[in-house]
Amino acid sequence: MTPGKTKRLYILILLLCTSTVMAQPGGIKWSLDGNSYFRIESNEVIRYSLSDNSKTTFISKADLTPSGQSKALPVRSFYLSNDQQKVLIYTNSKRVWRLDSRGDYWALDLKTKLLRKIGEDRPESTLMFAKFSPDGTRVAYVSEQNLYVQDLTSGAIKALTTNGNRKLINGTFDWAYEEELACRDGFQWSPDSKHISYWQIDATKIRDYYMLNTTDSAYSKIVPVEYPTIGQSPSPARIGVIDIETGKTNWLNIPGDPQQHYLPRSEWHSATEILVQQLNRKQNESKIYSCNPATGDAKLIFTEKDEAWIELFSFSGSERALDFHHPFVWLNDKKEFLWISEKDGWSHIYRITKDGSKEVLITKGNYDVIDFQNVDEKSNYVYFLASPTNALQKYLYKTKLDGKGKLELVTPTGLEGAHDYDISPNGKYAQHSFSNTFTKPVTELINLTTHKPVNEKEGIQTKLPAAVMAKKVEFFKIKTEEGTEMDGWMVKPKNFDPTKKYPVVFHVYSEPAGQTVLDRYGIGNNRLFKGDMAEEGYIYMSVDGRGTPAPKGRVWRKAIYRKIGQINIRDQALAAKEILKWPFVDAERIAVWGWSGGGSTTLNLLFQYPEIYKTGIAVAAVANQLTYDNIYQERYMGLPQENLQDIVNGSPVTYAKNLKGNLLYIHGTGDDNVHYNNAEMLVNELIKYNKQFQLMAYPNRTHGISEGAGTSEHLATLYTDYLRKYCPPGGR
């Protein structure tokens, strides 16, 4: 429920090294051996060799120009075969829900320079997740819910499935799986290149939500989205193994009712074994099965339970999950794997034997592993992000893989803030990035052993003078009357006068999908305000209460179970109550705003605590939790068949009759995430009680409300004018 990017990437086991290399403009991608990396520059693929960081053109514009054409293919990303002799060029991409995971693929032979379009018989921009077979002889891909394979020598194309349609999905996923489980790429080659395993999602039992396109013609057009709301059973999923030569599929016999379980992860361990993770519908029990691809037999090897929910991904999220799969991290010649669990009250890394008979706690102590980074078996180290003493920051740490080591800080001291790393497969190098509230993001390529830049002139220390800005964000802690201590930040007005009283604008999210109080660049900015809030005389601030995904332990994060719209709202309001005691805060000019889950929080605060919040701006809000998707809402709120009242009690629509202040409600009618019926249900309730408010509906705009000429400018103007009118700036 966050705008404009993948929502919740919550992991446990993450990518170490895969059989393909992906690169896209602006980023780097490592070679398989980790001794070089690739970058797309001026629509060419450049290879940088280490340790001297010298560069050569790996794929030129001439290489990317199809025969008979004069223009090179624009490169969105690329993927190398295992032998690095062939490359798949991804181009002409189109968005599927949040990400542009659909487009065209071309295969380039790096020796012969032969460039051939993959799936020439398929409609333009319909191919998804094309990948080489491990032996590099074929390419498989999904197009319009079916799987295909193409021989690279003959060019022959074979349909592996033919029954796919909008409701029966082969090799990829439906809306809910993609949005809530980050599942997109739904097929994998066997190590011997003879089989492909793939998901099949049966959405025939899932009702459609009908969006209406009312602007593109004189007659409205129905836009259906298969969307299971809370209380509806999941889309049944199963995993099949198809023989490339015969086209026959064997289905894995995973125990349990498919309509009461999810299958978020599957991976070939060998040509004769597939591991599959299964979650129950409540997502509080996770099982791993070892499956025989020939017989379909499944053997349970590992189980984990939680009284609230199982974190499928690390609570902070990881950009690695954007690679569209969640691979296991293997050790000891694939006899053991790494797993992240909160079973001891903190998010920690465990080492588990493949048969599940033994597990070893690797990271120990009262701190959370924020994100797994890499493993170096030779040196007996695992690398991860953590911040034991400050939940707003993150640093690189390491400890011994055998569980006998101490916590060791890898990031050099002196740069307080948010550090991220992209470590090479061989563990020798890393791209290191850093920012904090007053330092723009800076990056460097480092030797991980010494943490020294490969090139001093391109190091972070060299770049810092130009990156450091004036400090404007102040962090603070606030303790509520119930004893809950919360982190917060604020930006005070310029020329602040402590003898005057100023309006406060709270930015909120406060759900398990996002943390707003972080020490990183951009915190304290308001992209919707046209102007300078500090210059005009606003205090802008945010506080994070219980339930937000901060590295403060399991109890902090899971206190919100079955209480979204209640405990998080009370924490926010009680924090605001303490802030109102500050002598420079004007209690009559208190505003709050948020987007998506933050929009829901805004509505709940405005309705449940009208004595505190005088003005609210809610964007793309879930007004009624009974309208939102089952995977997200049931994970955190349970099943309405069992605890309906919790869901009612957490929904803003329940309290709409209490509105006293000023409300601006904004929603896109084409929002496939938080549907527009939320707006109309809330509007009906406000009308019922004669509550006056302002509504802005953006036709056909999705959850990010960015499509269409002039949209962003209009939205920012609307937001700014409303805030200035109903919560006027300046000290008094």
Sequence and secondary structure as in RCSB ss.txt:
>XXXX:A:sequence
MTPGKTKRLYILILLLCTSTVMAQPGGIKWSLDGNSYFRIESNEVIRYSLSDNSKTTFISKADLTPSGQSKALPV
RSFYLSNDQQKVLIYTNSKRVWRLDSRGDYWALDLKTKLLRKIGEDRPESTLMFAKFSPDGTRVAYVSEQNLYVQ
DLTSGAIKALTTNGNRKLINGTFDWAYEEELACRDGFQWSPDSKHISYWQIDATKIRDYYMLNTTDSAYSKIVPV
EYPTIGQSPSPARIGVIDIETGKTNWLNIPGDPQQHYLPRSEWHSATEILVQQLNRKQNESKIYSCNPATGDAKL
IFTEKDEAWIELFSFSGSERALDFHHPFVWLNDKKEFLWISEKDGWSHIYRITKDGSKEVLITKGNYDVIDFQNV
DEKSNYVYFLASPTNALQKYLYKTKLDGKGKLELVTPTGLEGAHDYDISPNGKYAQHSFSNTFTKPVTELINLTT
HKPVNEKEGIQTKLPAAVMAKKVEFFKIKTEEGTEMDGWMVKPKNFDPTKKYPVVFHVYSEPAGQTVLDRYGIGN
NRLFKGDMAEEGYIYMSVDGRGTPAPKGRVWRKAIYRKIGQINIRDQALAAKEILKWPFVDAERIAVWGWSGGGS
TTLNLLFQYPEIYKTGIAVAAVANQLTYDNIYQERYMGLPQENLQDIVNGSPVTYAKNLKGNLLYIHGTGDDNVH
YNNAEMLVNELIKYNKQFQLMAYPNRTHGISEGAGTSEHLATLYTDYLRKYCPPGGR
>XXXX:A:secstr
  TTS     BSS  S  SS  B TTSEEE TTSSEEEEEETTEEEEEETTTTEEEEEE TTTTS TT SS    
SEEEE TTSSEEEEEEEEEEETTEEEEEEEEEEETTT  EEETTTTS TT EEEEEE TTSSEEEEEETTEEEEE
ETTT  EEES     SSEEESS  HHHHHHH     EEE TTSSEEEEEEEE TTS EEEEEE SSSSS EEEEE
E  BTTS    EEEEEEETTT  EEE   SS GGGEEEEEEEEEETTEEEEEEEETTS EEEEEEE TTT  EEE
EEEEE SS   SB TT  GGGGGS     EETTTTEEEEEE TTSS EEEEEETTSS EEE S SSS EEEEEEE
ETTTTEEEEEE TT TT BEEEEEETTS    EE S TT  SEEEEEE TTSSEEEEEEEETTEEEEEEEEETTT
TEESSGGGSHHHHHHHHB    EEEEEEE TTS EEEEEEE  TT  TTS EEEEEE   STT     SSTTTT 
 TT SS HHHHT EEEEEE TTS  SS HHHHHTTTT TTTHHHHHHHHHHHHHTTSTTEEEEEEEEEEETHHHH
HHHHHHHH TTT  EEEEES  S GGGSBHHHHHHHH  HHHHHHHHHHT GGGGGGG  SEEEEEEETT SSS 
THHHHHHHHHHHHTT   EEEEETT  TT   STTHHHHHHHHHHHHHHHHS  S  
